[in-house]
Amino acid sequence: MSKKHHKKESLRHIIYRLLMIVIGAVLAAVSIKLFLVPNHMIDGGIIGISLILDHIFSNHIKIINFATLVIVLNLPFMYSGYKQIGKTFMFSSIFGIICLAIAERLAHDFEAFTTEPLLATVFGGFLLGAGVGLVIRHGGSLDGTEILGILLTKKIPFSVGEIVMFLNIFIFGSAAFVFGIEQAMYSIFTYYIAFKTIDAVVQGLDETKAAIIISDHYDEVSDAILSRLGRGTTKLKGKGGYTDTEKDVIYAVVTRLEVAKLKSIVHEIDPNAFITIMNTQETKGGKFKSAIH
């Protein structure tokens, strides 16, 4: 039997990917050092734990600082999750975390951009989310808590999201004791903004929706979507679970702003059509961008 050979990543693409990880790590470091730390705010996950420990111990033990902590605390998760995340992801993550640590130390020479908590929350959260999102989009991670969640799901009956959420509740609860309740609340708001920004960066700004349409006017609906909306369709075959009769199914991908027009086109042709609209993580390939309107 012939052995399959996977195409290796080109040097140009590796350099581009590493450059994007560096930019992401720098953005995250700027957020942490020039927005969050001066205002006694934290992020969730390992970054949040590192910031809390840095605040408690850095004045007493010089070797303990954010840069050291974020590397040391993340490495066990990277090593433990090697088989789950793969070699490329692990090395990209370690590279990103080291860049984050270096950039954070270099940022010591700069003054805080603002000491206004609300401004720090909004802009700090946005920059942090943009930085972390860039790293994730290009194959790495700056935080090992999700890897820990993946490993724990095999031993306890909870999802990765539930485990991460539980850990963050503990982290932000600890921040309330260290920095005060008000700063902990600002930190939660920062985390929320960062979380939403990560989604926008990883998934892209052009949010798309997938539509599944079941109609007796199969060909007419499909032709109308192509001619009036400019979106191609995929024709599928299905079978009713109750009636056991064959059904024609249309699959189409549209932008968020085109959903209303899609439903209008379908219901104009077939008021009894069944439509399901779903979120999509990412859309690539074909001529999706060149739709006509």
LORO-827218 format. One line per 2 residues: number of its first residue (from 0); for each residue y, z, x of C-alpha. Coordinates in steps of 0.25 Angstrom, whole numbers, plus 5000, padded with zeros to 4 digits. Layout:
// residues N
NUM) Y/Z/X; ...
This chain:
// residues 293
0) 5000/5000/5000; 5014/4997/5005
2) 5023/5008/5008; 5037/5008/5001
4) 5049/5009/5010; 5062/5014/5004
6) 5075/5008/5008; 5082/5017/5017
8) 5097/5021/5015; 5106/5012/5023
10) 5115/5019/5034; 5127/5014/5027
12) 5123/5021/5014; 5119/5034/5021
14) 5133/5034/5028; 5140/5032/5015
16) 5131/5043/5008; 5134/5053/5019
18) 5149/5050/5019; 5149/5053/5004
20) 5142/5066/5006; 5152/5070/5017
22) 5164/5066/5007; 5157/5074/4996
24) 5154/5086/5005; 5169/5086/5010
26) 5174/5086/4995; 5165/5098/4992
28) 5170/5105/5004; 5185/5103/5000
30) 5182/5108/4986; 5175/5120/4991
32) 5185/5124/5003; 5198/5119/4997
34) 5197/5122/4982; 5185/5132/4979
36) 5185/5142/4990; 5200/5145/4991
38) 5199/5148/4976; 5186/5156/4976
40) 5178/5146/4969; 5164/5141/4971
42) 5154/5130/4967; 5140/5132/4962
44) 5127/5131/4970; 5126/5133/4985
46) 5141/5129/4987; 5145/5141/4978
48) 5135/5150/4984; 5141/5146/4998
50) 5155/5149/4994; 5152/5163/4988
52) 5144/5167/5001; 5155/5161/5009
54) 5166/5169/5002; 5157/5182/5003
56) 5153/5181/5017; 5162/5172/5025
58) 5172/5183/5029; 5161/5192/5034
60) 5151/5182/5041; 5158/5170/5047
62) 5145/5162/5048; 5144/5162/5033
64) 5153/5152/5027; 5152/5141/5016
66) 5148/5130/5026; 5137/5138/5032
68) 5132/5143/5018; 5132/5130/5011
70) 5123/5124/5022; 5114/5136/5023
72) 5112/5138/5008; 5110/5123/5005
74) 5099/5121/5016; 5088/5128/5010
76) 5089/5121/4997; 5090/5107/5004
78) 5077/5111/5012; 5070/5116/5000
80) 5073/5104/4992; 5070/5094/5002
82) 5058/5088/4995; 5065/5088/4982
84) 5078/5081/4986; 5073/5072/4998
86) 5078/5071/5012; 5090/5062/5010
88) 5096/5071/4999; 5093/5084/5008
90) 5100/5078/5020; 5111/5072/5012
92) 5113/5086/5006; 5113/5093/5019
94) 5123/5083/5025; 5132/5086/5013
96) 5131/5101/5014; 5134/5101/5029
98) 5146/5092/5026; 5151/5101/5016
100) 5150/5113/5025; 5157/5106/5036
102) 5168/5101/5027; 5170/5115/5021
104) 5172/5121/5035; 5182/5110/5038
106) 5190/5112/5025; 5193/5126/5031
108) 5206/5120/5037; 5212/5116/5024
110) 5220/5124/5014; 5214/5125/4999
112) 5219/5114/4990; 5222/5124/4979
114) 5221/5139/4975; 5223/5136/4961
116) 5209/5139/4955; 5209/5128/4944
118) 5213/5117/4953; 5203/5122/4963
120) 5192/5122/4952; 5195/5108/4947
122) 5198/5101/4960; 5188/5109/4968
124) 5177/5106/4958; 5180/5091/4958
126) 5180/5090/4973; 5167/5098/4974
128) 5160/5090/4963; 5165/5077/4969
130) 5160/5081/4983; 5146/5086/4978
132) 5145/5074/4969; 5147/5065/4981
134) 5136/5072/4989; 5126/5071/4977
136) 5129/5057/4974; 5126/5053/4989
138) 5113/5060/4990; 5116/5075/4994
140) 5120/5088/4989; 5129/5100/4993
142) 5121/5110/4985; 5107/5115/4985
144) 5106/5122/4972; 5101/5110/4964
146) 5090/5108/4975; 5087/5123/4972
148) 5086/5120/4958; 5077/5108/4960
150) 5067/5118/4968; 5068/5129/4958
152) 5065/5120/4946; 5051/5119/4951
154) 5049/5134/4950; 5058/5139/4938
156) 5059/5132/4924; 5074/5128/4926
158) 5081/5115/4928; 5089/5112/4941
160) 5102/5113/4933; 5098/5126/4927
162) 5095/5132/4941; 5108/5127/4947
164) 5116/5132/4935; 5109/5146/4936
166) 5112/5146/4951; 5127/5143/4949
168) 5128/5153/4938; 5124/5163/4949
170) 5134/5157/4959; 5146/5157/4950
172) 5142/5171/4945; 5142/5176/4960
174) 5156/5169/4962; 5161/5177/4951
176) 5158/5190/4959; 5163/5184/4972
178) 5176/5176/4968; 5178/5182/4954
180) 5175/5177/4940; 5187/5168/4938
182) 5184/5161/4951; 5169/5159/4947
184) 5174/5153/4934; 5183/5143/4942
186) 5170/5140/4951; 5162/5137/4938
188) 5173/5127/4934; 5173/5121/4948
190) 5158/5119/4947; 5159/5112/4934
192) 5169/5103/4939; 5161/5100/4951
194) 5149/5098/4943; 5156/5087/4934
196) 5162/5080/4946; 5148/5080/4953
198) 5143/5073/4941; 5154/5063/4941
200) 5152/5060/4956; 5137/5059/4956
202) 5136/5051/4943; 5149/5043/4945
204) 5161/5042/4936; 5156/5031/4927
206) 5147/5039/4918; 5136/5030/4911
208) 5128/5032/4899; 5114/5027/4896
210) 5112/5022/4881; 5098/5020/4874
212) 5099/5012/4861; 5088/5010/4851
214) 5092/4999/4841; 5085/4989/4832
216) 5096/4979/4836; 5091/4980/4851
218) 5096/4966/4856; 5109/4966/4848
220) 5113/4980/4854; 5109/4976/4868
222) 5117/4963/4868; 5129/4970/4862
224) 5129/4981/4873; 5129/4970/4883
226) 5139/4961/4877; 5149/4972/4872
228) 5148/4983/4881; 5143/4975/4894
230) 5131/4984/4897; 5117/4979/4899
232) 5106/4985/4892; 5091/4988/4894
234) 5081/4985/4883; 5070/4995/4882
236) 5058/4996/4873; 5055/5009/4866
238) 5046/5015/4855; 5050/5024/4844
240) 5043/5038/4845; 5041/5040/4830
242) 5040/5026/4825; 5033/5020/4837
244) 5040/5007/4835; 5046/5000/4847
246) 5061/5001/4849; 5071/4993/4858
248) 5079/5002/4866; 5092/4998/4874
250) 5097/5005/4886; 5111/5004/4891
252) 5120/5011/4901; 5135/5012/4898
254) 5147/5020/4903; 5152/5032/4896
256) 5164/5025/4890; 5155/5014/4884
258) 5145/5023/4876; 5154/5023/4863
260) 5155/5007/4864; 5140/5006/4866
262) 5137/5015/4854; 5147/5007/4846
264) 5140/4994/4849; 5126/4999/4846
266) 5129/5005/4833; 5137/4993/4829
268) 5124/4985/4830; 5114/4995/4826
270) 5120/5008/4819; 5106/5014/4819
272) 5104/5012/4834; 5099/5024/4842
274) 5108/5027/4855; 5106/5037/4866
276) 5117/5039/4876; 5113/5046/4889
278) 5120/5050/4902; 5117/5043/4915
280) 5117/5048/4929; 5121/5035/4936
282) 5121/5020/4933; 5119/5010/4944
284) 5114/4996/4945; 5116/4983/4937
286) 5130/4979/4933; 5133/4992/4925
288) 5148/4992/4930; 5151/4978/4925
290) 5151/4980/4910; 5160/4972/4901
292) 5169/4979/4890
